[in-house]
Amino acid sequence: MLTDMGVLADPFAARMLIPSMGAVVSLVRRMPYRIRAQSVTLAGLAARVLWFDHQVTKAVEASIEQIVVVGAGYDSRAWRFGRPGIQFFELDHSGTQRDKARRAPGGGPKYIEADLSGQSAADALVQGGLDESQPSLFIFEGVSMYLDEAVVRRQLGELGHIAAVGSRVAIDFQPPRDAGTQRNRRQLRLQQIARAGSGEGFKLVIDRVEAVELVQGCGWEVTAVISMREAAHDLVRRESGLPVNSINDNKTLVAAVRS
Ligand SMILES: C[S@@+](CC[C@H](N)C(=O)[O-])C[C@H]1O[C@@H](n2cnc3c(N)ncnc32)[C@H](O)[C@@H]1O
């Protein structure tokens, strides 16, 4: 939908949709643009995707050639940013990985199957071919909130341990439920209803100061902290009309480096 609106350029997402989501998208596509453009959810997603895209661009410019997407879901960066010399790794549950591999275009990432709750992402990645002697960018987009805090700490700590100096991590955090405006809380309730039955309930909700402490406490040096709303101001095209001012300012994006 964001590609239709000219906010992103993702020609790969649509073909990876499961039929029910495809039906939702074709329904929404029939709505007038000005109605779609009122969505705070789309505004937040635009900010999030563009900020993580920006982290990939900066990492590649810094000669990082291994990009690891943890909890990748149907991420399309392996194709959008794919080029000779850059190796993508995607880690997720086995069921998600297999379904994705069926729907996705050829080529792309090395698929790594692991359950972050009980398995070590670091071990799985090294077994899957990650070169520990070379720096990597580790992306955790829309994932930390679905894991227990102890799991996030363990995974970030272990990745920090195997990561070569110069490696980077980019991660977003969901704020406590009562943070933000009335509209933000209403949006959260709607999203919870939409997700009901998916098994995806929030486990880790955390404010900005705690988020920074968490990442630093796992051995990473924080280099940038920004709210999702600020990221939207920086990165989402104004002409899109998306309500960037209504994005929950308490959602946090953190970038860090292994020094
Ligand atoms: C909301 S989706 C985000 C997907 C993608 N990163 C994005 O931003 O579009 C959360 C992803 O985390 C994965 N995930 C959640 N818990 C996990 C776990 N314990 N082990 C592996 N993957 C997990 C889910 O399967 C899902 O693909």
The ligand as an SDF file (V2000), in Angstrom:
LIG
                    3D

 27 29  0  0  0  0  0  0  0  0999 V2000
    5.5930   -8.2420   13.3180 C   0  0  0  0  0  0  0  0  0  0  0  0
    6.5900   -9.3900   12.4900 S   0  0  0  0  0  0  0  0  0  0  0  0
    7.8600   -8.3270   11.8280 C   0  0  0  0  0  0  0  0  0  0  0  0
    8.4300   -8.8930   10.5870 C   0  0  0  0  0  0  0  0  0  0  0  0
    9.4360   -8.0090    9.8610 C   0  0  0  0  0  0  0  0  0  0  0  0
   10.6390   -7.8300   10.6500 N   0  0  0  0  0  0  0  0  0  0  0  0
    8.8160   -6.6870    9.4820 C   0  0  0  0  0  0  0  0  0  0  0  0
    9.1590   -5.6740   10.0970 O   0  0  0  0  0  0  0  0  0  0  0  0
    7.9740   -6.6840    8.5940 O   0  0  0  0  0  0  0  0  0  0  0  0
    7.4420  -10.2580   13.7860 C   0  0  0  0  0  0  0  0  0  0  0  0
    8.3050  -11.3750   13.2610 C   0  0  0  0  0  0  0  0  0  0  0  0
    9.0550  -11.9050   14.3270 O   0  0  0  0  0  0  0  0  0  0  0  0
    9.0320  -13.3170   14.2470 C   0  0  0  0  0  0  0  0  0  0  0  0
    9.1750  -13.8840   15.5910 N   0  0  0  0  0  0  0  0  0  0  0  0
    8.4580  -13.6010   16.7000 C   0  0  0  0  0  0  0  0  0  0  0  0
    8.8440  -14.3860   17.7150 N   0  0  0  0  0  0  0  0  0  0  0  0
    9.8330  -15.1770   17.2380 C   0  0  0  0  0  0  0  0  0  0  0  0
   10.6260  -16.2240   17.7970 C   0  0  0  0  0  0  0  0  0  0  0  0
   10.4620  -16.6040   19.0660 N   0  0  0  0  0  0  0  0  0  0  0  0
   11.5390  -16.8240   17.0260 N   0  0  0  0  0  0  0  0  0  0  0  0
   11.7140  -16.4540   15.7300 C   0  0  0  0  0  0  0  0  0  0  0  0
   10.9880  -15.4810   15.1460 N   0  0  0  0  0  0  0  0  0  0  0  0
   10.0560  -14.8650   15.8780 C   0  0  0  0  0  0  0  0  0  0  0  0
    7.6530  -13.6180   13.6760 C   0  0  0  0  0  0  0  0  0  0  0  0
    7.5950  -14.9250   13.1130 O   0  0  0  0  0  0  0  0  0  0  0  0
    7.4810  -12.5110   12.6790 C   0  0  0  0  0  0  0  0  0  0  0  0
    7.9750  -12.8630   11.4130 O   0  0  0  0  0  0  0  0  0  0  0  0
  1  2  1  0
  2  3  1  0
  2 10  1  0
  3  4  1  0
  4  5  1  0
  5  6  1  0
  5  7  1  0
  7  8  2  0
  7  9  1  0
 10 11  1  0
 11 12  1  0
 11 26  1  0
 12 13  1  0
 13 14  1  0
 13 24  1  0
 14 15  1  0
 14 23  1  0
 15 16  2  0
 16 17  1  0
 17 18  1  0
 17 23  2  0
 18 19  1  0
 18 20  2  0
 20 21  1  0
 21 22  2  0
 22 23  1  0
 24 25  1  0
 24 26  1  0
 26 27  1  0
M  CHG  2   2   1   9  -1
M  END
$$$$
